Amino acid sequence: MKLQKKANIPDQDSFYQELIDSQRGLSDEDASVMNCKLVILLANHIGDRGVLSEALRLASPKKN
């Protein structure tokens, strides 16, 4: 599997709004915990270690 880097979410604006709304009213700590849980759930769904490693490299502020 190759990491999909092009927009691939139908109705992206609606998803972004849902993501923002899901954290409305949460403390910064609770929002961070939710984001971590979301990353783990989605990583498990993807399941491909190569793809996950590439995504980690691309997301890191210390990109090589």
mmCIF file of the N, C-alpha and C atoms, coordinates in Angstrom:
data_MODEL
# 
_entry.id   MODEL 
# 
loop_
_atom_site.group_PDB 
_atom_site.id 
_atom_site.type_symbol 
_atom_site.label_atom_id 
_atom_site.label_alt_id 
_atom_site.label_comp_id 
_atom_site.label_asym_id 
_atom_site.label_entity_id 
_atom_site.label_seq_id 
_atom_site.pdbx_PDB_ins_code 
_atom_site.Cartn_x 
_atom_site.Cartn_y 
_atom_site.Cartn_z 
_atom_site.occupancy 
_atom_site.B_iso_or_equiv 
_atom_site.pdbx_formal_charge 
_atom_site.auth_seq_id 
_atom_site.auth_comp_id 
_atom_site.auth_asym_id 
_atom_site.auth_atom_id 
_atom_site.pdbx_PDB_model_num 
ATOM 1   N N  . MET A 1 1  ? 0.857   -1.170 0.000  1.00 0.00 ? 1  MET A N  1 
ATOM 2   C CA . MET A 1 1  ? 0.000   0.000  0.000  1.00 0.00 ? 1  MET A CA 1 
ATOM 3   C C  . MET A 1 1  ? 0.899   1.227  0.000  1.00 0.00 ? 1  MET A C  1 
ATOM 4   N N  . LYS A 1 2  ? 0.487   2.235  -0.732 1.00 0.00 ? 2  LYS A N  1 
ATOM 5   C CA . LYS A 1 2  ? 1.232   3.487  -0.802 1.00 0.00 ? 2  LYS A CA 1 
ATOM 6   C C  . LYS A 1 2  ? 0.462   4.565  -0.043 1.00 0.00 ? 2  LYS A C  1 
ATOM 7   N N  . LEU A 1 3  ? 1.200   5.448  0.625  1.00 0.00 ? 3  LEU A N  1 
ATOM 8   C CA . LEU A 1 3  ? 0.573   6.537  1.372  1.00 0.00 ? 3  LEU A CA 1 
ATOM 9   C C  . LEU A 1 3  ? -0.146  7.477  0.416  1.00 0.00 ? 3  LEU A C  1 
ATOM 10  N N  . GLN A 1 4  ? -1.423  7.686  0.647  1.00 0.00 ? 4  GLN A N  1 
ATOM 11  C CA . GLN A 1 4  ? -2.239  8.596  -0.165 1.00 0.00 ? 4  GLN A CA 1 
ATOM 12  C C  . GLN A 1 4  ? -1.976  10.019 0.320  1.00 0.00 ? 4  GLN A C  1 
ATOM 13  N N  . LYS A 1 5  ? -1.376  10.839 -0.542 1.00 0.00 ? 5  LYS A N  1 
ATOM 14  C CA . LYS A 1 5  ? -1.054  12.214 -0.153 1.00 0.00 ? 5  LYS A CA 1 
ATOM 15  C C  . LYS A 1 5  ? -1.970  13.238 -0.805 1.00 0.00 ? 5  LYS A C  1 
ATOM 16  N N  . LYS A 1 6  ? -2.740  12.821 -1.787 1.00 0.00 ? 6  LYS A N  1 
ATOM 17  C CA . LYS A 1 6  ? -3.705  13.723 -2.415 1.00 0.00 ? 6  LYS A CA 1 
ATOM 18  C C  . LYS A 1 6  ? -4.998  13.688 -1.618 1.00 0.00 ? 6  LYS A C  1 
ATOM 19  N N  . ALA A 1 7  ? -5.765  14.769 -1.705 1.00 0.00 ? 7  ALA A N  1 
ATOM 20  C CA . ALA A 1 7  ? -7.054  14.835 -1.012 1.00 0.00 ? 7  ALA A CA 1 
ATOM 21  C C  . ALA A 1 7  ? -7.881  13.603 -1.367 1.00 0.00 ? 7  ALA A C  1 
ATOM 22  N N  . ASN A 1 8  ? -8.393  12.920 -0.339 1.00 0.00 ? 8  ASN A N  1 
ATOM 23  C CA . ASN A 1 8  ? -9.089  11.654 -0.565 1.00 0.00 ? 8  ASN A CA 1 
ATOM 24  C C  . ASN A 1 8  ? -10.341 11.532 0.306  1.00 0.00 ? 8  ASN A C  1 
ATOM 25  N N  . ILE A 1 9  ? -10.752 12.615 0.946  1.00 0.00 ? 9  ILE A N  1 
ATOM 26  C CA . ILE A 1 9  ? -11.915 12.582 1.834  1.00 0.00 ? 9  ILE A CA 1 
ATOM 27  C C  . ILE A 1 9  ? -13.073 13.289 1.135  1.00 0.00 ? 9  ILE A C  1 
ATOM 28  N N  . PRO A 1 10 ? -14.159 12.559 0.884  1.00 0.00 ? 10 PRO A N  1 
ATOM 29  C CA . PRO A 1 10 ? -15.328 13.229 0.312  1.00 0.00 ? 10 PRO A CA 1 
ATOM 30  C C  . PRO A 1 10 ? -15.832 14.302 1.282  1.00 0.00 ? 10 PRO A C  1 
ATOM 31  N N  . ASP A 1 11 ? -16.221 15.428 0.759  1.00 0.00 ? 11 ASP A N  1 
ATOM 32  C CA . ASP A 1 11 ? -16.760 16.527 1.568  1.00 0.00 ? 11 ASP A CA 1 
ATOM 33  C C  . ASP A 1 11 ? -15.792 16.899 2.692  1.00 0.00 ? 11 ASP A C  1 
ATOM 34  N N  . GLN A 1 12 ? -14.591 17.266 2.296  1.00 0.00 ? 12 GLN A N  1 
ATOM 35  C CA . GLN A 1 12 ? -13.512 17.561 3.245  1.00 0.00 ? 12 GLN A CA 1 
ATOM 36  C C  . GLN A 1 12 ? -13.893 18.637 4.261  1.00 0.00 ? 12 GLN A C  1 
ATOM 37  N N  . ASP A 1 13 ? -14.573 19.673 3.808  1.00 0.00 ? 13 ASP A N  1 
ATOM 38  C CA . ASP A 1 13 ? -14.947 20.754 4.719  1.00 0.00 ? 13 ASP A CA 1 
ATOM 39  C C  . ASP A 1 13 ? -15.871 20.262 5.828  1.00 0.00 ? 13 ASP A C  1 
ATOM 40  N N  . SER A 1 14 ? -16.791 19.379 5.478  1.00 0.00 ? 14 SER A N  1 
ATOM 41  C CA . SER A 1 14 ? -17.715 18.828 6.461  1.00 0.00 ? 14 SER A CA 1 
ATOM 42  C C  . SER A 1 14 ? -16.966 17.962 7.476  1.00 0.00 ? 14 SER A C  1 
ATOM 43  N N  . PHE A 1 15 ? -16.006 17.168 6.996  1.00 0.00 ? 15 PHE A N  1 
ATOM 44  C CA . PHE A 1 15 ? -15.208 16.350 7.918  1.00 0.00 ? 15 PHE A CA 1 
ATOM 45  C C  . PHE A 1 15 ? -14.397 17.234 8.852  1.00 0.00 ? 15 PHE A C  1 
ATOM 46  N N  . TYR A 1 16 ? -13.778 18.273 8.307  1.00 0.00 ? 16 TYR A N  1 
ATOM 47  C CA . TYR A 1 16 ? -12.979 19.178 9.136  1.00 0.00 ? 16 TYR A CA 1 
ATOM 48  C C  . TYR A 1 16 ? -13.860 19.801 10.216 1.00 0.00 ? 16 TYR A C  1 
ATOM 49  N N  . GLN A 1 17 ? -15.065 20.211 9.841  1.00 0.00 ? 17 GLN A N  1 
ATOM 50  C CA . GLN A 1 17 ? -15.984 20.804 10.820 1.00 0.00 ? 17 GLN A CA 1 
ATOM 51  C C  . GLN A 1 17 ? -16.369 19.779 11.889 1.00 0.00 ? 17 GLN A C  1 
ATOM 52  N N  . GLU A 1 18 ? -16.605 18.546 11.480 1.00 0.00 ? 18 GLU A N  1 
ATOM 53  C CA . GLU A 1 18 ? -16.939 17.487 12.438 1.00 0.00 ? 18 GLU A CA 1 
ATOM 54  C C  . GLU A 1 18 ? -15.781 17.252 13.413 1.00 0.00 ? 18 GLU A C  1 
ATOM 55  N N  . LEU A 1 19 ? -14.552 17.272 12.889 1.00 0.00 ? 19 LEU A N  1 
ATOM 56  C CA . LEU A 1 19 ? -13.372 17.112 13.735 1.00 0.00 ? 19 LEU A CA 1 
ATOM 57  C C  . LEU A 1 19 ? -13.262 18.251 14.750 1.00 0.00 ? 19 LEU A C  1 
ATOM 58  N N  . ILE A 1 20 ? -13.443 19.473 14.305 1.00 0.00 ? 20 ILE A N  1 
ATOM 59  C CA . ILE A 1 20 ? -13.393 20.637 15.192 1.00 0.00 ? 20 ILE A CA 1 
ATOM 60  C C  . ILE A 1 20 ? -14.516 20.556 16.228 1.00 0.00 ? 20 ILE A C  1 
ATOM 61  N N  . ASP A 1 21 ? -15.722 20.242 15.780 1.00 0.00 ? 21 ASP A N  1 
ATOM 62  C CA . ASP A 1 21 ? -16.867 20.150 16.692 1.00 0.00 ? 21 ASP A CA 1 
ATOM 63  C C  . ASP A 1 21 ? -16.679 19.056 17.735 1.00 0.00 ? 21 ASP A C  1 
ATOM 64  N N  . SER A 1 22 ? -16.003 17.970 17.360 1.00 0.00 ? 22 SER A N  1 
ATOM 65  C CA . SER A 1 22 ? -15.828 16.853 18.299 1.00 0.00 ? 22 SER A CA 1 
ATOM 66  C C  . SER A 1 22 ? -14.936 17.240 19.478 1.00 0.00 ? 22 SER A C  1 
ATOM 67  N N  . GLN A 1 23 ? -14.187 18.329 19.334 1.00 0.00 ? 23 GLN A N  1 
ATOM 68  C CA . GLN A 1 23 ? -13.288 18.754 20.407 1.00 0.00 ? 23 GLN A CA 1 
ATOM 69  C C  . GLN A 1 23 ? -13.745 20.048 21.084 1.00 0.00 ? 23 GLN A C  1 
ATOM 70  N N  . ARG A 1 24 ? -14.835 20.583 20.596 1.00 0.00 ? 24 ARG A N  1 
ATOM 71  C CA . ARG A 1 24 ? -15.352 21.821 21.185 1.00 0.00 ? 24 ARG A CA 1 
ATOM 72  C C  . ARG A 1 24 ? -15.708 21.578 22.653 1.00 0.00 ? 24 ARG A C  1 
ATOM 73  N N  . GLY A 1 25 ? -15.230 22.449 23.502 1.00 0.00 ? 25 GLY A N  1 
ATOM 74  C CA . GLY A 1 25 ? -15.526 22.337 24.928 1.00 0.00 ? 25 GLY A CA 1 
ATOM 75  C C  . GLY A 1 25 ? -14.569 21.446 25.699 1.00 0.00 ? 25 GLY A C  1 
ATOM 76  N N  . LEU A 1 26 ? -13.670 20.770 24.996 1.00 0.00 ? 26 LEU A N  1 
ATOM 77  C CA . LEU A 1 26 ? -12.693 19.933 25.684 1.00 0.00 ? 26 LEU A CA 1 
ATOM 78  C C  . LEU A 1 26 ? -11.520 20.794 26.147 1.00 0.00 ? 26 LEU A C  1 
ATOM 79  N N  . SER A 1 27 ? -10.914 20.393 27.249 1.00 0.00 ? 27 SER A N  1 
ATOM 80  C CA . SER A 1 27 ? -9.682  21.054 27.670 1.00 0.00 ? 27 SER A CA 1 
ATOM 81  C C  . SER A 1 27 ? -8.591  20.709 26.645 1.00 0.00 ? 27 SER A C  1 
ATOM 82  N N  . ASP A 1 28 ? -7.495  21.448 26.651 1.00 0.00 ? 28 ASP A N  1 
ATOM 83  C CA . ASP A 1 28 ? -6.386  21.139 25.753 1.00 0.00 ? 28 ASP A CA 1 
ATOM 84  C C  . ASP A 1 28 ? -5.880  19.721 25.994 1.00 0.00 ? 28 ASP A C  1 
ATOM 85  N N  . GLU A 1 29 ? -5.823  19.326 27.251 1.00 0.00 ? 29 GLU A N  1 
ATOM 86  C CA . GLU A 1 29 ? -5.345  17.977 27.581 1.00 0.00 ? 29 GLU A CA 1 
ATOM 87  C C  . GLU A 1 29 ? -6.293  16.909 27.029 1.00 0.00 ? 29 GLU A C  1 
ATOM 88  N N  . ASP A 1 30 ? -7.604  17.101 27.216 1.00 0.00 ? 30 ASP A N  1 
ATOM 89  C CA . ASP A 1 30 ? -8.572  16.123 26.712 1.00 0.00 ? 30 ASP A CA 1 
ATOM 90  C C  . ASP A 1 30 ? -8.561  16.078 25.183 1.00 0.00 ? 30 ASP A C  1 
ATOM 91  N N  . ALA A 1 31 ? -8.393  17.224 24.539 1.00 0.00 ? 31 ALA A N  1 
ATOM 92  C CA . ALA A 1 31 ? -8.313  17.256 23.072 1.00 0.00 ? 31 ALA A CA 1 
ATOM 93  C C  . ALA A 1 31 ? -7.060  16.519 22.597 1.00 0.00 ? 31 ALA A C  1 
ATOM 94  N N  . SER A 1 32 ? -5.953  16.680 23.308 1.00 0.00 ? 32 SER A N  1 
ATOM 95  C CA . SER A 1 32 ? -4.724  15.968 22.948 1.00 0.00 ? 32 SER A CA 1 
ATOM 96  C C  . SER A 1 32 ? -4.892  14.464 23.108 1.00 0.00 ? 32 SER A C  1 
ATOM 97  N N  . VAL A 1 33 ? -5.546  14.043 24.187 1.00 0.00 ? 33 VAL A N  1 
ATOM 98  C CA . VAL A 1 33 ? -5.805  12.618 24.404 1.00 0.00 ? 33 VAL A CA 1 
ATOM 99  C C  . VAL A 1 33 ? -6.697  12.084 23.283 1.00 0.00 ? 33 VAL A C  1 
ATOM 100 N N  . MET A 1 34 ? -7.725  12.835 22.929 1.00 0.00 ? 34 MET A N  1 
ATOM 101 C CA . MET A 1 34 ? -8.617  12.412 21.842 1.00 0.00 ? 34 MET A CA 1 
ATOM 102 C C  . MET A 1 34 ? -7.840  12.277 20.537 1.00 0.00 ? 34 MET A C  1 
ATOM 103 N N  . ASN A 1 35 ? -6.961  13.244 20.242 1.00 0.00 ? 35 ASN A N  1 
ATOM 104 C CA . ASN A 1 35 ? -6.168  13.174 19.016 1.00 0.00 ? 35 ASN A CA 1 
ATOM 105 C C  . ASN A 1 35 ? -5.267  11.946 19.010 1.00 0.00 ? 35 ASN A C  1 
ATOM 106 N N  . CYS A 1 36 ? -4.663  11.629 20.144 1.00 0.00 ? 36 CYS A N  1 
ATOM 107 C CA . CYS A 1 36 ? -3.818  10.436 20.236 1.00 0.00 ? 36 CYS A CA 1 
ATOM 108 C C  . CYS A 1 36 ? -4.633  9.169  19.997 1.00 0.00 ? 36 CYS A C  1 
ATOM 109 N N  . LYS A 1 37 ? -5.803  9.097  20.598 1.00 0.00 ? 37 LYS A N  1 
ATOM 110 C CA . LYS A 1 37 ? -6.668  7.922  20.396 1.00 0.00 ? 37 LYS A CA 1 
ATOM 111 C C  . LYS A 1 37 ? -7.084  7.806  18.932 1.00 0.00 ? 37 LYS A C  1 
ATOM 112 N N  . LEU A 1 38 ? -7.393  8.942  18.310 1.00 0.00 ? 38 LEU A N  1 
ATOM 113 C CA . LEU A 1 38 ? -7.787  8.936  16.904 1.00 0.00 ? 38 LEU A CA 1 
ATOM 114 C C  . LEU A 1 38 ? -6.648  8.446  16.019 1.00 0.00 ? 38 LEU A C  1 
ATOM 115 N N  . VAL A 1 39 ? -5.427  8.903  16.298 1.00 0.00 ? 39 VAL A N  1 
ATOM 116 C CA . VAL A 1 39 ? -4.265  8.452  15.533 1.00 0.00 ? 39 VAL A CA 1 
ATOM 117 C C  . VAL A 1 39 ? -4.091  6.942  15.670 1.00 0.00 ? 39 VAL A C  1 
ATOM 118 N N  . ILE A 1 40 ? -4.200  6.423  16.882 1.00 0.00 ? 40 ILE A N  1 
ATOM 119 C CA . ILE A 1 40 ? -4.035  4.982  17.099 1.00 0.00 ? 40 ILE A CA 1 
ATOM 120 C C  . ILE A 1 40 ? -5.132  4.184  16.385 1.00 0.00 ? 40 ILE A C  1 
ATOM 121 N N  . LEU A 1 41 ? -6.376  4.648  16.470 1.00 0.00 ? 41 LEU A N  1 
ATOM 122 C CA . LEU A 1 41 ? -7.472  3.957  15.780 1.00 0.00 ? 41 LEU A CA 1 
ATOM 123 C C  . LEU A 1 41 ? -7.249  3.926  14.268 1.00 0.00 ? 41 LEU A C  1 
ATOM 124 N N  . LEU A 1 42 ? -6.866  5.062  13.703 1.00 0.00 ? 42 LEU A N  1 
ATOM 125 C CA . LEU A 1 42 ? -6.657  5.127  12.258 1.00 0.00 ? 42 LEU A CA 1 
ATOM 126 C C  . LEU A 1 42 ? -5.409  4.353  11.833 1.00 0.00 ? 42 LEU A C  1 
ATOM 127 N N  . ALA A 1 43 ? -4.359  4.397  12.657 1.00 0.00 ? 43 ALA A N  1 
ATOM 128 C CA . ALA A 1 43 ? -3.156  3.624  12.352 1.00 0.00 ? 43 ALA A CA 1 
ATOM 129 C C  . ALA A 1 43 ? -3.473  2.132  12.352 1.00 0.00 ? 43 ALA A C  1 
ATOM 130 N N  . ASN A 1 44 ? -4.255  1.692  13.320 1.00 0.00 ? 44 ASN A N  1 
ATOM 131 C CA . ASN A 1 44 ? -4.658  0.294  13.362 1.00 0.00 ? 44 ASN A CA 1 
ATOM 132 C C  . ASN A 1 44 ? -5.481  -0.073 12.129 1.00 0.00 ? 44 ASN A C  1 
ATOM 133 N N  . HIS A 1 45 ? -6.338  0.827  11.700 1.00 0.00 ? 45 HIS A N  1 
ATOM 134 C CA . HIS A 1 45 ? -7.158  0.580  10.514 1.00 0.00 ? 45 HIS A CA 1 
ATOM 135 C C  . HIS A 1 45 ? -6.275  0.450  9.270  1.00 0.00 ? 45 HIS A C  1 
ATOM 136 N N  . ILE A 1 46 ? -5.261  1.310  9.150  1.00 0.00 ? 46 ILE A N  1 
ATOM 137 C CA . ILE A 1 46 ? -4.345  1.254  8.008  1.00 0.00 ? 46 ILE A CA 1 
ATOM 138 C C  . ILE A 1 46 ? -3.515  -0.018 8.073  1.00 0.00 ? 46 ILE A C  1 
ATOM 139 N N  . GLY A 1 47 ? -2.874  -0.238 9.206  1.00 0.00 ? 47 GLY A N  1 
ATOM 140 C CA . GLY A 1 47 ? -2.172  -1.488 9.459  1.00 0.00 ? 47 GLY A CA 1 
ATOM 141 C C  . GLY A 1 47 ? -0.867  -1.710 8.714  1.00 0.00 ? 47 GLY A C  1 
ATOM 142 N N  . ASP A 1 48 ? -0.547  -0.931 7.742  1.00 0.00 ? 48 ASP A N  1 
ATOM 143 C CA . ASP A 1 48 ? 0.665   -1.117 6.942  1.00 0.00 ? 48 ASP A CA 1 
ATOM 144 C C  . ASP A 1 48 ? 1.803   -0.316 7.573  1.00 0.00 ? 48 ASP A C  1 
ATOM 145 N N  . ARG A 1 49 ? 2.798   -1.026 8.136  1.00 0.00 ? 49 ARG A N  1 
ATOM 146 C CA . ARG A 1 49 ? 3.884   -0.351 8.862  1.00 0.00 ? 49 ARG A CA 1 
ATOM 147 C C  . ARG A 1 49 ? 4.678   0.600  7.975  1.00 0.00 ? 49 ARG A C  1 
ATOM 148 N N  . GLY A 1 50 ? 4.872   0.247  6.723  1.00 0.00 ? 50 GLY A N  1 
ATOM 149 C CA . GLY A 1 50 ? 5.597   1.128  5.813  1.00 0.00 ? 50 GLY A CA 1 
ATOM 150 C C  . GLY A 1 50 ? 4.868   2.449  5.618  1.00 0.00 ? 50 GLY A C  1 
ATOM 151 N N  . VAL A 1 51 ? 3.577   2.363  5.406  1.00 0.00 ? 51 VAL A N  1 
ATOM 152 C CA . VAL A 1 51 ? 2.751   3.561  5.232  1.00 0.00 ? 51 VAL A CA 1 
ATOM 153 C C  . VAL A 1 51 ? 2.761   4.395  6.509  1.00 0.00 ? 51 VAL A C  1 
ATOM 154 N N  . LEU A 1 52 ? 2.625   3.736  7.640  1.00 0.00 ? 52 LEU A N  1 
ATOM 155 C CA . LEU A 1 52 ? 2.612   4.453  8.913  1.00 0.00 ? 52 LEU A CA 1 
ATOM 156 C C  . LEU A 1 52 ? 3.950   5.131  9.181  1.00 0.00 ? 52 LEU A C  1 
ATOM 157 N N  . SER A 1 53 ? 5.051   4.454  8.875  1.00 0.00 ? 53 SER A N  1 
ATOM 158 C CA . SER A 1 53 ? 6.370   5.059  9.063  1.00 0.00 ? 53 SER A CA 1 
ATOM 159 C C  . SER A 1 53 ? 6.560   6.270  8.159  1.00 0.00 ? 53 SER A C  1 
ATOM 160 N N  . GLU A 1 54 ? 6.109   6.156  6.912  1.00 0.00 ? 54 GLU A N  1 
ATOM 161 C CA . GLU A 1 54 ? 6.198   7.291  5.985  1.00 0.00 ? 54 GLU A CA 1 
ATOM 162 C C  . GLU A 1 54 ? 5.365   8.461  6.484  1.00 0.00 ? 54 GLU A C  1 
ATOM 163 N N  . ALA A 1 55 ? 4.169   8.181  6.977  1.00 0.00 ? 55 ALA A N  1 
ATOM 164 C CA . ALA A 1 55 ? 3.301   9.246  7.496  1.00 0.00 ? 55 ALA A CA 1 
ATOM 165 C C  . ALA A 1 55 ? 3.941   9.933  8.704  1.00 0.00 ? 55 ALA A C  1 
ATOM 166 N N  . LEU A 1 56 ? 4.561   9.141  9.591  1.00 0.00 ? 56 LEU A N  1 
ATOM 167 C CA . LEU A 1 56 ? 5.245   9.729  10.738 1.00 0.00 ? 56 LEU A CA 1 
ATOM 168 C C  . LEU A 1 56 ? 6.377   10.647 10.292 1.00 0.00 ? 56 LEU A C  1 
ATOM 169 N N  . ARG A 1 57 ? 7.157   10.196 9.308  1.00 0.00 ? 57 ARG A N  1 
ATOM 170 C CA . ARG A 1 57 ? 8.253   11.035 8.803  1.00 0.00 ? 57 ARG A CA 1 
ATOM 171 C C  . ARG A 1 57 ? 7.725   12.328 8.202  1.00 0.00 ? 57 ARG A C  1 
ATOM 172 N N  . LEU A 1 58 ? 6.665   12.238 7.408  1.00 0.00 ? 58 LEU A N  1 
ATOM 173 C CA . LEU A 1 58 ? 6.118   13.427 6.749  1.00 0.00 ? 58 LEU A CA 1 
ATOM 174 C C  . LEU A 1 58 ? 5.465   14.389 7.730  1.00 0.00 ? 58 LEU A C  1 
ATOM 175 N N  . ALA A 1 59 ? 4.882   13.860 8.789  1.00 0.00 ? 59 ALA A N  1 
ATOM 176 C CA . ALA A 1 59 ? 4.188   14.704 9.769  1.00 0.00 ? 59 ALA A CA 1 
ATOM 177 C C  . ALA A 1 59 ? 5.141   15.353 10.767 1.00 0.00 ? 59 ALA A C  1 
ATOM 178 N N  . SER A 1 60 ? 6.325   14.808 10.902 1.00 0.00 ? 60 SER A N  1 
ATOM 179 C CA . SER A 1 60 ? 7.265   15.310 11.892 1.00 0.00 ? 60 SER A CA 1 
ATOM 180 C C  . SER A 1 60 ? 7.783   16.701 11.543 1.00 0.00 ? 60 SER A C  1 
ATOM 181 N N  . PRO A 1 61 ? 7.851   17.604 12.525 1.00 0.00 ? 61 PRO A N  1 
ATOM 182 C CA . PRO A 1 61 ? 8.433   18.919 12.259 1.00 0.00 ? 61 PRO A CA 1 
ATOM 183 C C  . PRO A 1 61 ? 9.935   18.812 11.974 1.00 0.00 ? 61 PRO A C  1 
ATOM 184 N N  . LYS A 1 62 ? 10.526  17.650 12.268 1.00 0.00 ? 62 LYS A N  1 
ATOM 185 C CA . LYS A 1 62 ? 11.955  17.408 12.023 1.00 0.00 ? 62 LYS A CA 1 
ATOM 186 C C  . LYS A 1 62 ? 12.138  16.592 10.751 1.00 0.00 ? 62 LYS A C  1 
ATOM 187 N N  . LYS A 1 63 ? 11.308  16.851 9.731  1.00 0.00 ? 63 LYS A N  1 
ATOM 188 C CA . LYS A 1 63 ? 11.381  16.074 8.478  1.00 0.00 ? 63 LYS A CA 1 
ATOM 189 C C  . LYS A 1 63 ? 12.798  16.030 7.941  1.00 0.00 ? 63 LYS A C  1 
ATOM 190 N N  . ASN A 1 64 ? 13.177  14.869 7.413  1.00 0.00 ? 64 ASN A N  1 
ATOM 191 C CA . ASN A 1 64 ? 14.496  14.717 6.791  1.00 0.00 ? 64 ASN A CA 1 
ATOM 192 C C  . ASN A 1 64 ? 14.392  14.995 5.318  1.00 0.00 ? 64 ASN A C  1 
# 
